[in-house]
Amino acid sequence: MGPLPGPTETSPSASPGDTGPTGEEGVIRPRTVVPTALEALAARIAEATGTAPEMRGAAGDVTTTGATLRAHEARPGDLFAALPGARAHGADFADQALARGAVAVLTDPAGATRPGVGTLPTLVHPQPREALGPACSRLYGDPSSHLALLGVTGTSGKTTTVYLLEAALAAAGGTTGLIGTVETRMHGRRVPSAFTTPEAPDLQALLAAMVEQGVSHAAMEVSSHALAQGRVGGTRYAVGAFTNLSAEHLDFHPTMEDYFAAKARLFDGRADRHVVCVDDAWGKRLADSVAATTVSTTGPADWTAADVVAHPDGSQTFRALGPEGLALPVSLRLPGGFNVANALVALACGHAVGLDPERLATGLAAVTVPGRMQRVEAGQPFLAVVDYAHKPAAVEALLRTLRTQVGPGERGDAGDRGRVLTVLGCGGDRDREKRPVMGALAAQLSDLVWITDDNPRTEDPAAIRAAMLDGARTAPDARAIVAEEGDRRAAIRAAVAAARPGDVVVVAGKGHEPGQKVGAETLPFSDVDELTTAIQEDPA
């Protein structure tokens, strides 16, 4: 990794200190940007896509210092990416972007005919989304080639693995950044995230800001949407990692094969090295198709775990066994076999970029992840957990793990064990097929269940609950007493009121989210805060 080319001019779209959120949109950009000719962006697009964009207007005379695909966020000197959308074409908003200072447009042939585009300096490409990432990477000086970027994809575990990886990298001496679902971090500075993986202009600007601020290693979640939509085009990864694959986002991906193919794009030449967890069939299939360091908690692999011990407080210890006889003691605050796998993936990624494995391992001990197996501790005599599990495989893994964490009951004799008390809902305007499945899993793996609202969005909340209740009440081998309580706050309070010493109370589905989406509104609501308050105010 060489140094980023030094800036020759302060971008007119930035101001000194403009490396944090700027404006209401909270987009992070570097302080300085080398102005880039539109011709240079066109050349990069042609190189990356195999198709040269048509240059219209006075394109050869234009230089750019930033990019956006949201017209209302355009800044002076920006390239405005006018992309086709499901309900409107971005080119219909070109006038707004240009009024805010955008100097050129990237669009498709249909967008180029819109009145707002006209004879303005324009790059016309048949696949503008595919072109946008490489163009933005070039505009911001190819930032991913100037730090070690480690990307993690998979259905479950991306967020946790990225947090573990960031902590491990820091312990091994890296100056770190983090890009993920919950937040973006740079030098410990936190910014809430709008997407798991930012859109291409925002991602390249963020990476450039990280390079400018001396970040040496960054851990990044890479979603299937981002891979399918070209958001990470033009991005180079030091390591690409895969955690697992299970049914999710099938409202976006037509089939599991399509979903897997989207994930596999991270391993099609974008990364210098690959780390793949082979605990499921999809991981084994991926590892058979690419040269990869393998990770497993269930069978042979380059990285495995031994002597795993789960402790009553939800923490666990194990030995990580790696290449060349490595045997590293690891402590985790996070319960569950899947978190052992996540920790192994993090260690394998850090080791792959040449960092000291013993120092990597020490960094894992204190990691907590917002809304992922997050323990709520308010003096109660039972374990209380908030988790983001909102799909069947994640719910099953969560509840099976927490079953192992129940303590002795209030009598304390050998036959008296704690119970699992679960508060769970399903989101509206998402996969409907998973609702009865999640209801059934909750009834099979819990002792008491409250079916409640998650983020109903524009759907009838009662209809969502009814589908879950149908699954819960018809599930074979169901063990739980199941209740319906649409008010999520009341459901949490009911679970806390019913809890006894040795029990586990889990509130699942929303995790770190600070709001509940009801209709067109997002109402303030934090599962962590509500669970904490319920415990503190419980008369027992």
Beta strands, then each sheet from edge to edge (+ up, - down):
strand 1: 36-37
strand 2: 54-56
strand 3: 63-64
strand 4: 66-68
strand 5: 78-82
strand 6: 104-107
strand 7: 122-124
strand 8: 148-153
strand 9: 176-179
strand 10: 183-186
strand 11: 189-192
strand 12: 217-221
strand 13: 237-242
strand 14: 271-277
strand 15: 293-295
strand 16: 304-310
strand 17: 316-321
strand 18: 327-332
strand 19: 374-375
strand 20: 383-387
strand 21: 420-424
strand 22: 448-451
strand 23: 481-484
strand 24: 504-508
strand 25: 515-518
strand 26: 521-524
sheet 1: 1+ 3-
sheet 2: 2+ 7- 6- 5- 4-
sheet 3: 11+ 10- 9+ 12+ 8+ 13+ 14+ 15+
sheet 4: 16+ 17- 18+
sheet 5: 19+ 20- 24- 21- 22- 23-
sheet 6: 25+ 26-
end
